[in-house]
Amino acid sequence: MARDTIRLTVGQALVRYLINQYTEIDGQRVQLFAGVFGIFGHGNVTCLSEALEQVQDVLPTWRGQNEQSMALAAIGYGKAKLRRQIMIATTSVGPGATNMITAAGVAHANRLPVLLLSGDTYINRLPDPVLQQVEHFGDPSTTVNDSFRAVSRFWDRIAHPAQILSSLPQAVATMLDPADCGPAFIGLPQDIQEIAYDYPAKFFEEKLWKIARPRPDRDQITAAADLLKTAQKPLIISGGGVRYSCAGDDLASFATARGIPMAETIAGKGAVVHDHPAYVGPLGIEGTDAAKELAETADVVIAVGTRLQDFTTGSWTTFNADTQFININAARFDAAKHRSLPVVGDALESLSDLDAALGDWSCEAKHMTQAQSLYSAWNTMVDAGQAPTDAEVPSYAQVIGVVNKAARPQDTMVTAAGGLPGETVKNWRIKAPNTFDCEFGFSCMGYEIAGAWGHAMAKDGDGVPIVMVGDGSYMMMNSDIYSSVLSGHKMIVVVCDNGGFGVINRLQTGMGVPGFNNLLKDSRILNKNNPLHVDFAQHAASMGALSRHCSSLSDLEAAMEWAQTTDRTTVISINSDAYTWTPGGADWYVGVPEVNERESIRSARKTQEAFRAKQRRGV
């Protein structure tokens, strides 16, 4: 007869539980937790690492270079797997833990699953203060791990071995919940990790998790259908939730059958291919003029799987005061935003029910014809912007055009903060669904290369991640070039060097402030006339990557062709223009000094006040 209990340490029990969790992807049973990114140190090396070492053939541990970038790689993996498989990141006490907080913010803002396991100080406090401990005089129970409370969907500190019996299932359930999905954090005090306990054997039995598809309320669907039937100029906004629900094809078919143009958010880009007949491009500050014009005249907007971030809504100036919203979202919080008619439920199921409730209704054909005409004009403008010129330094649009052309359908473009999100969202043409990752929910500099390492693991040779990164983000976090070479996960990295923080300089000078501390030439440096530029190709080569620097678009074209044939991570650098940007998109609410002696700032303030007068008021 099988034993009723198994005596294990907390570290051993936690790992045994994790390796027995399963999920299904496309009908195939796979482990829910695909691996661990770990840097071991004071707080996780003597107990948790002991448990992980024993199962390394089942749950592989990958050595990272930085705790933040490890967790970002885990997030990239989860995004590539459409939230259906999860990676773990573990850190030591103190700075190892706090390094990971930014990545937790990325996962929280973007509603992405990652399990964060951090060492913690001693519950018994006998050796206090220990190495790396931050003491709170009035609250000795507070540690740096409490910092994760603000950026975690689930947070717990294990103070007794039995607590993991309830904590771990709740953490997993949170990460797989379509409404609450986000990072789960578990603090593991050092003295608790070592304790042995008689755990119920049933706790370690294999469990198959399936992601729920909550059906919407019938009355909500009826109300949504009744409202949509009144629309003359409806518009669909496709958000990231459409991708995670695997509802891209269904939403595109719905849009085509009902004659409704389909725009998208930054997180939603990639649900459909660029040339889908109902598609009109991204909406908002970094959107197409076609989507903006359709939004400005829309009477009913169907927002599917989006949190309606300001970059989508143009800080709520893109829609008129009378526009009515139908918000389809698994999260009630998002569905109820901005005076919307909420439909709380899974995107795929909700669209199916809404489609059935509409009967034979469809919008007049002239609305889609107008949308297609507007989008065609936009694409003509993009083609012109990507065409080679005799300019000394190419624009982002020209560089993106070359890289996009060289990308295979199965390759995934990865980028994040700075000027490249807006430029790639406008200029990158999707060749296959779910091959675009722009981290702009938290706009985290440094996500690009780290996130691509996770994508490369997830792709497992089925295409490569193509990273587009500015010199500023590259300088902030690049060590996972080395990680990817060590682990054998290839990516192609294109570094666009525009001499500093180009897009923030654009915002700064656009609001009337003289260029200051953004571009290298405007910073406090030794030689303003000839700033030192990093040789990114040589730097990447020092970490084991193959590399080239390009001096022209034709060089870049040849380099991209070569990069597709290499056997490891390949880095290509090219100088780019810090002042030329793709036009189009909505305005943005930013702070401008209310009083100032500079005429440039007073003028910018007047423009902002006029812009803000157009805002929809709501919550």
C-alpha positions as CSV (number, residue, x, y, z in Angstrom):
1,M,0.0,0.0,0.0
2,A,1.3,3.5,-0.9
3,R,2.5,5.7,1.9
4,D,0.0,8.4,2.8
5,T,2.8,10.9,3.4
6,I,6.2,11.8,2.0
7,R,8.8,13.5,4.2
8,L,10.5,16.3,2.3
9,T,12.0,19.7,2.9
10,V,10.1,22.7,1.8
11,G,12.5,23.2,-1.1
12,Q,12.1,19.6,-2.2
13,A,8.3,19.6,-1.8
14,L,7.9,22.8,-3.8
15,V,10.0,21.4,-6.7
16,R,8.2,18.0,-6.6
17,Y,4.9,19.8,-6.8
18,L,5.9,21.9,-9.8
19,I,7.2,19.1,-11.9
20,N,3.9,17.3,-11.6
21,Q,1.7,20.1,-13.0
22,Y,0.6,19.7,-16.6
23,T,-1.3,21.5,-19.2
24,E,-2.5,21.0,-22.8
25,I,-1.2,22.9,-25.9
26,D,-2.9,22.1,-29.2
27,G,-4.1,18.8,-27.7
28,Q,-0.7,17.7,-26.5
29,R,0.0,17.1,-22.8
30,V,3.1,19.1,-21.7
31,Q,4.6,20.2,-18.4
32,L,3.1,23.4,-17.2
33,F,6.4,24.7,-15.9
34,A,8.9,24.4,-18.7
35,G,12.1,25.4,-16.8
36,V,13.8,27.7,-14.4
37,F,16.0,30.7,-14.8
38,G,18.2,30.9,-11.8
39,I,21.0,32.8,-10.2
40,F,21.9,31.1,-6.9
41,G,23.2,32.9,-3.9
42,H,22.6,33.6,-0.3
43,G,19.0,32.5,0.2
44,N,18.4,29.9,-2.5
45,V,21.6,28.0,-3.1
46,T,21.8,25.6,-0.2
47,C,18.2,24.3,-0.3
48,L,16.2,25.3,-3.4
49,S,19.2,24.6,-5.7
50,E,19.6,21.2,-4.0
51,A,16.1,20.3,-5.0
52,L,16.4,21.7,-8.5
53,E,19.6,19.8,-9.1
54,Q,17.9,16.5,-8.6
55,V,15.3,17.1,-11.3
56,Q,17.4,19.0,-13.9
57,D,16.6,16.5,-16.6
58,V,12.8,17.1,-16.0
59,L,12.8,20.7,-15.1
60,P,15.9,22.3,-16.6
61,T,17.6,25.2,-14.9
62,W,19.2,27.9,-17.0
63,R,21.9,30.2,-15.6
64,G,21.2,33.8,-16.2
65,Q,23.4,36.9,-15.9
66,N,21.0,39.3,-14.2
67,E,17.9,38.6,-12.1
68,Q,15.8,41.2,-14.0
69,S,16.7,39.8,-17.4
70,M,16.1,36.2,-16.3
71,A,12.5,37.1,-15.3
72,L,12.1,39.1,-18.5
73,A,13.2,36.0,-20.5
74,A,10.6,34.0,-18.5
75,I,8.0,36.6,-19.5
76,G,9.0,36.4,-23.2
77,Y,8.6,32.6,-23.0
78,G,5.2,32.9,-21.5
79,K,4.1,35.4,-24.1
80,A,5.4,33.2,-26.9
81,K,3.4,30.3,-25.5
82,L,0.3,32.5,-25.3
83,R,0.2,32.1,-21.5
84,R,-0.3,28.4,-21.8
85,Q,3.1,27.4,-20.4
86,I,5.1,29.1,-17.6
87,M,8.7,29.6,-16.7
88,I,10.1,30.2,-13.2
89,A,12.8,32.6,-12.0
90,T,14.6,32.3,-8.7
91,T,16.8,34.7,-6.8
92,S,18.7,35.1,-3.6
93,V,18.0,37.5,-0.8
94,G,18.5,41.2,-1.0
95,P,19.7,42.7,-4.3
96,G,19.0,39.5,-6.2
97,A,15.3,39.9,-5.2
98,T,15.0,43.6,-5.8
99,N,16.6,43.2,-9.2
100,M,13.6,41.2,-10.2
101,I,11.0,43.7,-9.2
102,T,11.0,45.6,-12.5
103,A,10.4,42.4,-14.4
104,A,7.4,41.6,-12.1
105,G,6.1,45.0,-13.1
106,V,6.3,44.0,-16.8
107,A,4.4,40.8,-16.2
108,H,1.8,42.6,-14.0
109,A,1.2,45.4,-16.5
110,N,1.0,43.0,-19.5
111,R,-1.1,40.3,-17.6
112,L,1.5,37.6,-18.2
113,P,2.3,34.5,-16.1
114,V,5.6,34.0,-14.4
115,L,6.4,32.3,-11.1
116,L,9.0,34.2,-9.0
117,L,10.7,32.4,-6.2
118,S,12.9,34.5,-4.0
119,G,15.0,33.7,-1.0
120,D,14.1,35.6,2.2
121,T,15.6,36.4,5.6
122,Y,15.0,34.1,8.6
123,I,11.6,33.7,10.1
124,N,13.2,32.8,13.5
125,R,15.4,36.0,13.4
126,L,18.1,34.3,15.4
127,P,21.0,35.5,13.1
128,D,19.5,38.9,12.3
129,P,20.6,41.0,10.7
130,V,21.9,38.7,8.0
131,L,23.9,39.4,4.9
132,Q,21.9,41.6,2.5
133,Q,19.1,42.1,5.0
134,V,17.4,45.5,4.9
135,E,16.2,46.3,8.4
136,H,12.9,48.1,9.2
137,F,13.2,49.3,12.8
138,G,9.5,49.6,13.4
139,D,8.4,46.5,11.5
140,P,10.9,43.6,11.7
141,S,8.7,41.4,9.7
142,T,9.2,43.6,6.6
143,T,11.8,42.5,4.1
144,V,12.7,43.5,0.5
145,N,10.3,40.8,-0.7
146,D,7.4,43.0,0.5
147,S,8.3,45.2,-2.5
148,F,6.8,42.6,-4.8
149,R,3.3,43.1,-3.3
150,A,2.7,46.1,-5.7
151,V,3.7,44.2,-8.8
152,S,2.3,40.7,-8.1
153,R,-1.1,39.2,-8.8
154,F,-0.4,36.6,-6.1
155,W,2.0,37.2,-3.2
156,D,2.9,34.9,-0.3
157,R,5.8,34.3,2.2
158,I,6.1,30.8,3.4
159,A,6.4,30.9,7.2
160,H,5.5,27.2,7.9
161,P,6.1,24.1,5.7
162,A,2.4,23.3,5.5
163,Q,1.6,26.6,3.9
164,I,2.7,25.5,0.4
165,L,-0.2,23.0,0.4
166,S,-2.6,25.9,-0.1
167,S,-0.2,28.5,-1.6
168,L,1.1,26.7,-4.6
169,P,-2.3,25.7,-6.1
170,Q,-3.5,29.2,-5.6
171,A,-0.4,30.7,-7.3
172,V,-0.9,28.4,-10.3
173,A,-4.6,29.1,-10.5
174,T,-3.9,32.8,-10.5
175,M,-1.3,32.6,-13.3
176,L,-3.8,30.5,-15.5
177,D,-6.9,32.6,-14.8
178,P,-7.7,34.7,-17.9
179,A,-9.0,37.5,-15.7
180,D,-6.3,37.6,-13.0
181,C,-3.3,36.4,-15.0
182,G,0.0,37.9,-13.9
183,P,3.1,37.2,-11.8
184,A,2.9,35.0,-8.8
185,F,5.5,35.6,-6.1
186,I,6.5,33.3,-3.3
187,G,9.1,34.3,-0.7
188,L,11.1,31.4,0.8
189,P,12.8,32.3,4.1
190,Q,16.1,30.4,4.5
191,D,15.2,28.6,7.7
192,I,11.9,27.5,6.3
193,Q,13.4,26.0,3.1
194,E,15.4,23.5,5.1
195,I,12.6,22.2,7.3
196,A,11.3,18.7,6.7
197,Y,7.6,18.0,6.9
198,D,5.3,15.0,6.3
199,Y,3.4,16.1,3.1
200,P,0.3,14.2,1.9
201,A,1.3,12.0,-1.0
202,K,-1.7,13.2,-2.9
203,F,-0.3,16.7,-3.1
204,F,2.3,15.4,-5.5
205,E,0.0,13.5,-7.9
206,E,0.0,14.7,-11.5
207,K,-2.5,17.4,-12.2
208,L,-3.7,18.6,-15.6
209,W,-4.7,22.2,-15.7
210,K,-6.9,23.6,-18.4
211,I,-7.4,27.3,-19.0
212,A,-11.0,28.3,-18.5
213,R,-13.1,29.9,-21.1
214,P,-15.8,31.7,-19.1
215,R,-19.0,32.3,-21.1
216,P,-20.6,35.7,-21.0
217,D,-23.9,36.6,-19.4
218,R,-26.8,36.2,-21.8
219,D,-28.3,39.5,-21.0
220,Q,-24.9,41.2,-21.7
221,I,-24.7,39.6,-25.1
222,T,-28.3,40.6,-25.9
223,A,-27.6,44.2,-24.9
224,A,-24.4,44.2,-26.9
225,A,-26.1,42.8,-30.0
226,D,-28.9,45.3,-29.7
227,L,-26.4,48.2,-29.5
228,L,-24.3,47.0,-32.4
229,K,-27.3,46.7,-34.6
230,T,-27.8,50.5,-34.3
231,A,-24.3,51.2,-35.6
232,Q,-23.6,52.9,-38.9
233,K,-19.8,53.2,-38.4
234,P,-18.7,50.5,-36.0
235,L,-15.0,49.7,-35.3
236,I,-13.3,46.7,-33.7
237,I,-10.3,47.1,-31.4
238,S,-8.4,43.8,-31.1
239,G,-6.3,43.6,-27.9
240,G,-3.8,41.2,-26.5
241,G,-6.6,39.2,-25.0
242,V,-7.6,38.1,-28.5
243,R,-4.2,36.5,-29.0
244,Y,-4.2,34.8,-25.6
245,S,-7.7,33.4,-26.2
246,C,-6.5,32.2,-29.7
247,A,-9.4,34.1,-31.1
248,G,-7.6,35.9,-33.9
249,D,-9.1,33.9,-36.8
250,D,-12.6,34.1,-35.3
251,L,-12.4,37.8,-34.7
252,A,-11.2,38.4,-38.3
253,S,-14.0,36.2,-39.7
254,F,-16.5,38.1,-37.5
255,A,-15.1,41.4,-38.8
256,T,-15.3,40.3,-42.4
257,A,-18.8,38.8,-42.2
258,R,-20.3,41.8,-40.3
259,G,-18.5,44.4,-42.4
260,I,-16.7,46.0,-39.4
261,P,-13.1,47.4,-39.8
262,M,-10.6,45.8,-37.4
263,A,-8.0,47.9,-35.7
264,E,-5.6,46.6,-33.0
265,T,-3.6,47.6,-29.9
266,I,0.1,47.3,-29.6
267,A,-0.3,44.1,-27.5
268,G,-2.9,42.8,-30.0
269,K,-0.7,43.3,-33.1
270,G,-0.1,40.0,-34.7
271,A,-3.6,38.4,-34.2
272,V,-4.0,38.7,-38.0
273,V,-1.7,39.2,-40.9
274,H,-1.0,42.6,-42.4
275,D,-3.1,42.1,-45.6
276,H,-6.3,40.8,-44.0
277,P,-9.2,42.5,-45.8
278,A,-10.8,43.8,-42.6
279,Y,-7.6,45.0,-41.0
280,V,-6.8,48.8,-40.8
281,G,-3.7,48.7,-38.6
282,P,-2.9,49.7,-35.0
283,L,-4.9,52.4,-33.3
284,G,-3.7,55.3,-31.1
285,I,-0.6,57.3,-30.6
286,E,1.5,54.9,-32.5
287,G,-1.2,53.9,-34.9
288,T,-2.2,54.4,-38.5
289,D,-4.1,57.4,-39.8
290,A,-6.7,55.0,-41.2
291,A,-7.5,53.6,-37.8
292,K,-7.5,57.1,-36.2
293,E,-10.0,58.5,-38.7
294,L,-12.3,55.5,-38.3
295,A,-12.1,55.9,-34.5
296,E,-12.9,59.6,-34.7
297,T,-16.1,58.9,-36.6
298,A,-17.1,55.6,-35.0
299,D,-20.5,55.4,-33.3
300,V,-20.0,52.0,-31.7
301,V,-16.6,50.5,-30.7
302,I,-16.2,46.8,-29.9
303,A,-13.1,46.5,-27.7
304,V,-12.0,42.9,-27.4
305,G,-9.4,41.8,-24.9
306,T,-7.9,45.3,-24.3
307,R,-7.3,47.4,-21.2
308,L,-7.6,50.5,-23.3
309,Q,-4.2,52.0,-22.4
310,D,-3.7,55.7,-23.3
311,F,-1.5,54.8,-26.3
312,T,-4.6,53.0,-27.7
313,T,-7.1,55.8,-26.9
314,G,-4.9,58.8,-27.6
315,S,-5.4,59.7,-23.9
316,W,-9.1,59.4,-24.6
317,T,-9.2,62.0,-27.4
318,T,-9.5,59.7,-30.3
319,F,-13.2,59.1,-29.8
320,N,-16.0,61.6,-29.7
321,A,-18.2,62.1,-26.6
322,D,-21.1,60.1,-28.1
323,T,-19.2,57.0,-29.1
324,Q,-20.5,53.9,-27.3
325,F,-18.3,51.1,-26.2
326,I,-18.9,47.4,-26.0
327,N,-16.0,45.9,-23.9
328,I,-15.5,42.2,-24.2
329,N,-13.0,41.1,-21.6
330,A,-12.4,38.2,-19.3
331,A,-11.6,40.7,-16.5
332,R,-14.6,42.6,-15.1
333,F,-12.3,45.5,-14.2
334,D,-11.4,46.0,-17.9
335,A,-14.9,45.3,-19.3
336,A,-16.4,48.0,-17.1
337,K,-14.1,50.8,-18.2
338,H,-15.2,54.2,-19.5
339,R,-18.9,53.9,-19.4
340,S,-18.8,50.8,-21.5
341,L,-21.5,48.1,-22.0
342,P,-19.5,45.3,-20.5
343,V,-19.4,41.7,-21.7
344,V,-17.4,39.7,-19.2
345,G,-16.1,36.5,-20.7
346,D,-13.6,34.8,-22.9
347,A,-13.0,36.5,-26.2
348,L,-13.6,33.4,-28.3
349,E,-16.8,32.4,-26.5
350,S,-18.1,35.9,-26.3
351,L,-17.6,36.5,-30.1
352,S,-19.3,33.3,-30.9
353,D,-22.4,34.2,-28.7
354,L,-22.4,37.8,-30.1
355,D,-22.3,36.5,-33.6
356,A,-25.2,34.2,-33.0
357,A,-27.2,37.0,-31.4
358,L,-26.7,39.4,-34.4
359,G,-28.7,37.2,-36.7
360,D,-28.3,38.4,-40.3
361,W,-27.2,41.9,-39.4
362,S,-24.2,43.4,-41.0
363,C,-22.9,47.0,-41.6
364,E,-23.4,48.6,-45.0
365,A,-20.6,47.6,-47.4
366,K,-19.6,51.3,-48.0
367,H,-18.1,51.5,-44.5
368,M,-15.6,48.7,-45.1
369,T,-14.9,50.1,-48.6
370,Q,-14.0,53.4,-47.0
371,A,-11.8,51.7,-44.4
372,Q,-9.9,49.7,-47.0
373,S,-9.3,52.9,-49.0
374,L,-8.0,54.7,-46.0
375,Y,-5.7,51.8,-45.2
376,S,-4.5,51.5,-48.7
377,A,-3.5,55.2,-48.6
378,W,-1.6,54.6,-45.3
379,N,0.3,51.7,-46.8
380,T,1.3,53.8,-49.8
381,M,2.7,56.4,-47.4
382,V,4.6,53.6,-45.5
383,D,6.1,52.3,-48.8
384,A,7.4,55.8,-49.5
385,G,8.9,56.2,-46.1
386,Q,10.8,52.9,-46.4
387,A,12.1,53.6,-49.8
388,P,15.9,54.2,-49.9
389,T,17.1,57.9,-50.2
390,D,20.4,59.6,-50.4
391,A,20.3,60.6,-46.7
392,E,23.6,60.1,-44.8
393,V,21.9,58.0,-42.1
394,P,18.8,55.8,-42.6
395,S,15.6,56.3,-40.7
396,Y,14.0,53.7,-38.5
397,A,11.4,53.1,-41.1
398,Q,14.0,52.3,-43.7
399,V,15.9,50.0,-41.4
400,I,12.7,48.2,-40.4
401,G,11.6,47.8,-44.0
402,V,14.9,45.9,-44.8
403,V,14.7,43.7,-41.7
404,N,11.0,43.0,-42.2
405,K,11.6,41.9,-45.8
406,A,14.4,39.5,-44.6
407,A,12.2,38.0,-41.8
408,R,10.6,34.6,-42.6
409,P,7.0,34.1,-41.7
410,Q,8.0,31.9,-38.7
411,D,10.4,34.5,-37.2
412,T,9.2,36.7,-34.4
413,M,10.0,40.4,-34.1
414,V,10.8,41.5,-30.5
415,T,11.2,45.1,-29.3
416,A,10.2,47.3,-26.3
417,A,10.8,50.8,-25.1
418,G,12.1,53.8,-27.0
419,G,11.4,54.8,-30.5
420,L,11.2,51.4,-32.0
421,P,7.8,50.4,-30.6
422,G,6.1,53.1,-32.5
423,E,8.1,52.6,-35.6
424,T,7.8,48.8,-35.7
425,V,4.0,49.0,-34.9
426,K,3.6,51.3,-37.9
427,N,6.1,49.7,-40.3
428,W,6.4,46.0,-39.5
429,R,4.1,43.9,-41.7
430,I,2.9,40.7,-40.0
431,K,3.4,37.6,-42.2
432,A,2.1,35.0,-39.8
433,P,-0.1,35.3,-36.7
434,N,1.6,35.6,-33.3
435,T,5.0,36.6,-34.6
436,F,5.2,40.1,-33.0
437,D,6.1,41.0,-29.5
438,C,6.3,44.7,-28.5
439,E,6.5,45.1,-24.8
440,F,4.8,48.4,-24.3
441,G,2.5,47.8,-21.4
442,F,5.4,48.7,-19.0
443,S,7.6,50.1,-21.7
444,C,10.6,48.4,-20.2
445,M,14.0,49.2,-21.6
446,G,16.1,46.0,-21.5
447,Y,13.2,43.6,-22.3
448,E,14.3,43.2,-25.9
449,I,17.2,40.9,-25.8
450,A,16.2,39.1,-22.6
451,G,12.6,38.6,-23.8
452,A,14.0,37.2,-27.1
453,W,16.0,34.6,-25.2
454,G,12.7,33.3,-23.8
455,H,11.1,33.5,-27.3
456,A,14.0,31.5,-28.7
457,M,13.5,28.8,-26.1
458,A,9.8,28.7,-26.8
459,K,10.3,28.6,-30.6
460,D,12.8,25.7,-30.2
461,G,14.2,26.2,-33.7
462,D,10.9,27.0,-35.5
463,G,12.1,30.4,-36.7
464,V,14.2,32.8,-34.7
465,P,13.4,35.9,-32.7
466,I,14.6,39.1,-34.5
467,V,15.3,41.7,-31.9
468,M,15.1,45.4,-32.9
469,V,16.8,47.5,-30.1
470,G,18.1,51.0,-29.8
471,D,21.5,51.8,-28.5
472,G,20.0,53.1,-25.2
473,S,18.2,49.8,-24.4
474,Y,21.2,47.8,-25.6
475,M,23.5,49.6,-23.1
476,M,20.9,49.1,-20.3
477,M,20.7,45.3,-20.7
478,N,22.6,43.1,-23.2
479,S,24.1,40.2,-21.2
480,D,21.6,37.7,-22.5
481,I,23.4,37.8,-25.8
482,Y,26.0,35.8,-23.8
483,S,23.3,33.7,-22.2
484,S,21.8,32.8,-25.6
485,V,25.3,31.8,-26.9
486,L,25.9,29.6,-23.9
487,S,22.5,27.9,-24.0
488,G,22.4,27.6,-27.8
489,H,19.3,29.6,-28.4
490,K,19.8,31.7,-31.5
491,M,18.4,35.2,-32.0
492,I,19.2,38.0,-34.5
493,V,19.7,41.3,-32.9
494,V,19.6,44.6,-34.9
495,V,21.0,47.5,-33.0
496,C,19.9,50.9,-34.2
497,D,22.3,53.5,-33.0
498,N,20.8,57.0,-33.0
499,G,23.2,58.5,-30.5
500,G,21.2,58.3,-27.3
501,F,17.5,58.3,-26.2
502,G,16.1,59.6,-29.5
503,V,12.4,59.3,-28.9
504,I,12.5,60.9,-25.5
505,N,14.5,63.8,-27.0
506,R,11.7,64.0,-29.6
507,L,9.1,64.3,-26.8
508,Q,11.2,66.8,-24.8
509,T,11.9,69.1,-27.7
510,G,8.4,68.7,-29.0
511,M,7.1,70.2,-25.8
512,G,9.4,73.2,-26.1
513,V,12.3,72.1,-23.8
514,P,15.8,72.4,-25.4
515,G,17.5,69.0,-26.0
516,F,18.9,68.0,-22.6
517,N,20.5,64.8,-21.3
518,N,18.9,62.5,-23.8
519,L,21.1,62.4,-27.0
520,L,24.7,61.9,-26.1
521,K,25.6,65.3,-27.7
522,D,23.2,67.0,-25.3
523,S,24.6,65.3,-22.2
524,R,27.3,66.2,-19.8
525,I,30.2,64.5,-21.6
526,L,33.8,65.1,-22.2
527,N,33.6,65.9,-25.9
528,K,30.2,67.1,-27.2
529,N,31.4,67.6,-30.7
530,N,32.6,64.0,-31.0
531,P,30.9,61.8,-28.5
532,L,32.3,58.3,-27.9
533,H,30.1,55.7,-29.7
534,V,30.1,52.1,-28.7
535,D,31.2,49.6,-31.3
536,F,28.2,47.3,-30.8
537,A,29.4,44.7,-33.2
538,Q,32.7,44.2,-31.4
539,H,31.0,44.3,-28.0
540,A,28.6,41.5,-29.1
541,A,31.5,39.5,-30.5
542,S,33.2,39.6,-27.2
543,M,30.2,37.7,-25.7
544,G,30.5,35.0,-28.4
545,A,28.0,36.3,-30.9
546,L,28.7,36.6,-34.6
547,S,28.4,40.3,-35.6
548,R,28.7,42.9,-38.3
549,H,28.4,46.7,-38.5
550,C,26.5,48.1,-41.5
551,S,27.1,51.4,-43.1
552,S,24.2,51.4,-45.5
553,L,20.8,49.8,-46.2
554,S,22.4,47.6,-48.8
555,D,24.9,46.4,-46.2
556,L,22.0,45.7,-43.9
557,E,20.2,43.7,-46.5
558,A,23.3,41.5,-47.1
559,A,23.8,41.2,-43.3
560,M,20.3,40.0,-42.7
561,E,20.6,37.4,-45.4
562,W,23.8,36.2,-43.8
563,A,22.3,36.3,-40.3
564,Q,19.6,33.8,-41.3
565,T,22.3,31.3,-42.1
566,T,24.4,31.5,-39.0
567,D,24.5,28.9,-36.2
568,R,24.3,31.2,-33.2
569,T,23.1,34.6,-32.0
570,T,24.0,37.2,-34.5
571,V,24.2,40.9,-33.9
572,I,24.0,43.6,-36.6
573,S,24.5,47.3,-35.9
574,I,23.7,50.3,-38.0
575,N,23.5,54.0,-37.3
576,S,20.0,55.5,-37.6
577,D,18.5,58.9,-37.7
578,A,17.4,60.4,-34.4
579,Y,15.1,63.0,-36.0
580,T,13.1,61.3,-38.7
581,W,9.9,59.5,-37.6
582,T,7.0,57.9,-39.3
583,P,4.0,60.3,-39.3
584,G,0.5,59.5,-38.2
585,G,-1.3,58.5,-35.0
586,A,-3.1,60.3,-32.2
587,D,-1.9,62.9,-29.7
588,W,-0.8,62.2,-26.1
589,Y,-1.6,63.7,-22.8
590,V,1.8,64.8,-21.2
591,G,2.7,67.3,-18.6
592,V,3.8,70.7,-19.8
593,P,4.7,73.6,-17.4
594,E,1.7,75.8,-16.8
595,V,3.9,78.9,-16.5
596,N,7.2,79.5,-18.2
597,E,9.3,82.2,-19.6
598,R,10.1,80.3,-22.8
599,E,7.8,81.0,-25.7
600,S,8.3,77.5,-27.0
601,I,6.9,76.0,-23.8
602,R,4.0,78.4,-23.6
603,S,3.1,77.5,-27.1
604,A,3.3,73.8,-26.3
605,R,1.1,74.4,-23.2
606,K,-1.6,76.0,-25.4
607,T,-1.5,73.1,-27.8
608,Q,-1.9,70.6,-24.9
609,E,-4.8,72.6,-23.4
610,A,-6.6,72.5,-26.8
611,F,-5.9,68.8,-27.1
612,R,-7.1,68.0,-23.6
613,A,-10.4,69.8,-24.3
614,K,-11.2,67.0,-26.7
615,Q,-10.9,64.3,-24.0
616,R,-13.8,62.0,-23.2
617,R,-14.5,62.2,-19.5
618,G,-14.9,58.9,-17.8
619,V,-13.2,56.3,-15.7
